[in-house]
């Protein structure tokens, strides 16, 4: 009899826990739905270019390019293994036309991925201009 009473109590507790978990799940679902709806309605602002502002080419470069090209443009260990160019090399800068840099960023080259599917054309142009800024300063 005592065992049956304990089992009944345990079953009641388990049902209560299940109900509580269902309520938590429903609440989490509603909150997620609300956030997704809000973001899709208002639009999620880009950290690189908010409406009405200039594109932050340096942030774009740091986020997308430094893994291989390094923050200074000279390349990282991985970049050297992939034969990424040294943007700080005056000879490289002198031999590359702006259009070549744009095309490489847009379409990719060798092991470099194409960025046209992830970046807007104006972001690609900003990156190309930023690559030019990595050239050593003339004295």
C-alpha positions as CSV (number, residue, x, y, z in Angstrom):
1,X,0.0,0.0,0.0
2,X,2.8,2.4,0.9
3,X,4.6,1.4,-2.3
4,X,1.5,2.2,-4.4
5,X,1.2,5.6,-2.6
6,X,4.8,6.4,-3.4
7,X,4.4,5.3,-7.0
8,X,1.3,7.5,-7.3
9,X,3.2,10.5,-5.9
10,X,6.1,9.9,-8.2
11,X,3.7,9.7,-11.2
12,X,2.1,13.0,-10.1
13,X,5.5,14.6,-9.8
14,X,6.6,13.3,-13.2
15,X,3.4,14.6,-14.8
16,X,4.0,18.0,-13.2
17,X,7.6,18.1,-14.5
18,X,6.4,17.1,-18.0
19,X,3.8,19.9,-17.9
20,X,6.4,22.4,-16.8
21,X,8.8,21.3,-19.6
22,X,6.0,21.7,-22.1
23,X,5.3,25.2,-20.8
24,X,9.0,26.1,-21.0
25,X,9.2,24.7,-24.5
26,X,6.1,26.6,-25.6
27,X,7.4,29.8,-24.1
28,X,10.8,29.4,-25.7
29,X,9.1,28.7,-29.0
30,X,7.0,31.9,-28.7
31,X,10.0,34.0,-27.8
32,X,12.1,32.6,-30.7
33,X,9.2,33.2,-33.1
34,X,8.8,36.8,-31.8
35,X,12.5,37.5,-32.2
36,X,12.7,36.0,-35.7
37,X,9.6,37.9,-36.8
38,X,11.0,41.2,-35.3
39,X,14.4,40.8,-37.0
40,X,12.9,39.8,-40.4
41,X,10.4,42.7,-40.2
42,X,12.9,45.4,-39.2
43,X,15.9,44.0,-40.9
44,X,19.1,43.0,-39.2
45,X,21.7,45.8,-39.6
46,X,25.1,44.9,-41.0
47,X,28.0,45.6,-38.7
48,X,29.9,46.7,-41.8
49,X,27.5,49.0,-43.4
50,X,24.5,50.5,-41.8
51,X,22.0,52.3,-44.0
52,X,23.2,55.9,-44.7
53,X,26.7,55.2,-43.5
54,X,29.9,54.5,-45.4
55,X,31.2,51.0,-45.7
56,X,33.7,50.2,-43.0
57,X,36.3,48.5,-45.3
58,X,38.8,47.9,-42.5
59,X,36.2,45.9,-40.6
60,X,35.2,43.9,-43.7
61,X,38.9,43.2,-44.3
62,X,39.6,42.1,-40.7
63,X,36.5,39.9,-40.7
64,X,36.9,38.2,-44.1
65,X,40.5,38.5,-45.1
66,X,42.9,38.5,-42.1
67,X,42.9,34.7,-41.7
68,X,45.0,34.4,-44.8
69,X,46.2,37.9,-45.6
70,X,46.9,39.1,-42.1
71,X,45.9,42.4,-40.6
72,X,48.9,44.2,-42.2
73,X,48.4,42.5,-45.6
74,X,51.7,40.6,-45.4
75,X,50.1,37.3,-45.0
76,X,49.7,34.7,-42.2
77,X,51.3,31.2,-42.0
78,X,48.1,29.8,-43.6
79,X,48.2,32.5,-46.2
80,X,51.8,31.7,-47.1
81,X,50.9,28.0,-47.4
82,X,48.1,29.0,-49.8
83,X,50.4,31.4,-51.7
84,X,48.4,34.5,-50.8
85,X,50.0,37.7,-52.1
86,X,51.7,40.2,-49.8
87,X,49.6,43.3,-50.2
88,X,52.3,45.3,-48.5
89,X,54.8,44.5,-51.2
90,X,55.4,47.5,-53.4
91,X,56.2,45.3,-56.4
92,X,52.9,43.4,-56.0
93,X,51.0,46.7,-55.7
94,X,52.7,48.1,-58.8
95,X,51.9,45.1,-61.0
96,X,48.2,44.8,-60.1
97,X,45.5,46.9,-61.6
98,X,42.5,47.8,-59.6
99,X,40.3,45.7,-61.9
100,X,42.4,42.6,-61.2
101,X,42.0,43.1,-57.5
102,X,38.2,43.6,-57.9
103,X,38.0,40.5,-60.1
104,X,40.0,38.4,-57.7
105,X,37.8,39.4,-54.7
106,X,34.6,38.9,-56.8
107,X,35.4,35.6,-58.5
108,X,38.2,34.1,-56.4
109,X,41.5,32.9,-57.7
110,X,43.4,29.7,-57.0
111,X,42.5,28.8,-53.4
112,X,40.9,32.1,-52.6
113,X,37.1,31.8,-52.5
114,X,34.8,34.1,-54.5
115,X,33.1,36.7,-52.4
116,X,30.4,37.8,-54.8
117,X,27.9,35.5,-53.1
118,X,28.6,36.9,-49.6
119,X,29.4,40.5,-50.2
120,X,27.6,43.3,-52.0
121,X,29.4,44.9,-55.0
122,X,30.0,48.1,-53.0
123,X,31.6,46.1,-50.2
124,X,33.9,44.4,-52.7
125,X,34.9,47.7,-54.1
126,X,35.6,49.0,-50.6
127,X,37.8,46.0,-49.9
128,X,39.7,46.5,-53.2
129,X,40.4,50.1,-52.2
130,X,41.4,49.0,-48.7
131,X,43.9,46.5,-50.2
132,X,45.5,49.5,-51.9
133,X,45.9,51.2,-48.6
134,X,48.0,48.3,-47.3
135,X,50.8,49.4,-49.6
136,X,53.8,50.9,-47.8
137,X,53.7,54.7,-47.6
138,X,55.9,56.5,-50.0
139,X,58.4,58.9,-48.5
